[in-house]
Amino acid sequence: MKFVLYAAGFAAILLFPGASNAQGRYAEPPPVLVSPDLSAPWVMQLRQPPAQARPRQRQVYRVPPYPRETRAAPRQVERRYVLRRQPQHRIQAPIRSAAAVAAVPRAVPAPAPKHQLDPKFLPQVVQYDGREAPGTIVVDTRQRFLYLVMKDGKARRYGVGVGKDGFGWTGSHKVTAKREWPDWRPPAQMIEREKRKGNILPTLVNGGPHNPLGARALYLGSTLYRIHGTNAPWTIGQAVSSGCIRMRNEDVIDLYERVPVGANVVVI
C-alpha cells in the first residue's frame, strides 16, 4: 500500500513538475526595497491614496418648454379679435419714441413771403456830375435816392423813403445835431391827425430797435425833419413818411460816420 502511494506521488511529480513549488506561490513575498530618493516620481505615486471611483450620476432628461411663439400665439389671436371688435375711430396709434418721431420726414412749410428790397436801393458808388461840393448831401425825392458827394466826380448813393403825398418838401438846410438811437416825440399835429384816424400815438418812445427813428438821426436846421433810420426797412424806396428822410439802419449808421455836424443838405 505504501509502495502504491509513493509510486503515485512520484508519478505526479513527473507529470506536473510545477507542483513541487506550489507552496512558494502562496507564500508571503519578500519585502519591497524602496530607493532612498523619496522625491522620485514613482515613489510619489505610491504615497498618494488611490483615487476613488465616483458614483455614476443618473442622467435626468427635462422636457424643453414650449417655444415662445407658441405661448404668444393665443395672446396675439385674442388681441386681434378685440381690436376687430372695437370701432375704427377708437383704435389708438402705436406709441413711438421721441427719436422715432423725429426720424419721420415732415413737410417743411414754405417761409412767409417777405419784402425784398430792390438792389438798386442798396449802397453803391456812382458817377456824380452835379454842382454840389464834396461833403454835401443831396436827396432826390422823385428817384428816392440820397447822394453823399465825394471827390473826383463820384458819390455814395443810398436808397431812402420820402414824404407821402402832401408831406413832401424841398429846400436846403444844415445838419445841426446828430443822435444815436434817438428818442421819438411825435409832434402835436401828428398826434391829433392820427387820433382822428383812430390811432393813439404815445407822447414819447424811447430809443431802441422798435423806435421809428431807428439807430441814428441827423437833425436838419430848426425844422422837425430828420434823416434817420427806421424799424420798417421794407418801406425804403417808397413815399410813406410825414416828411422825414428814412434809411435802413445799416445805411444811416454808415452815413452818420461820414457826415459831420454843419454839413449841407439839399432836398430836391
Sequence and secondary structure as in RCSB ss.txt:
>XXXX:A:sequence
MKFVLYAAGFAAILLFPGASNAQGRYAEPPPVLVSPDLSAPWVMQLRQPPAQARPRQRQVYRVPPYPRETRAAPR
QVERRYVLRRQPQHRIQAPIRSAAAVAAVPRAVPAPAPKHQLDPKFLPQVVQYDGREAPGTIVVDTRQRFLYLVM
KDGKARRYGVGVGKDGFGWTGSHKVTAKREWPDWRPPAQMIEREKRKGNILPTLVNGGPHNPLGARALYLGSTLY
RIHGTNAPWTIGQAVSSGCIRMRNEDVIDLYERVPVGANVVVI
>XXXX:A:secstr
 HHHHHHHHHHHHHH GGGGGHHHHTS        S TTSHHHHHHHS                   HHHHHHHH
HHHHHHHHHHS GGG       HHHHHHS              GGGS EEEE  SS  TT EEEETTTTEEEEE 
STTEEEEEE BEE TT    EEEEEEEEEES  B   HHHHHHHHHTT    S B SSTTSTT SEEEEETTSS 
EEE  S GGGTTSEEESS EE  HHHHHHHHHH  TT EEEE 
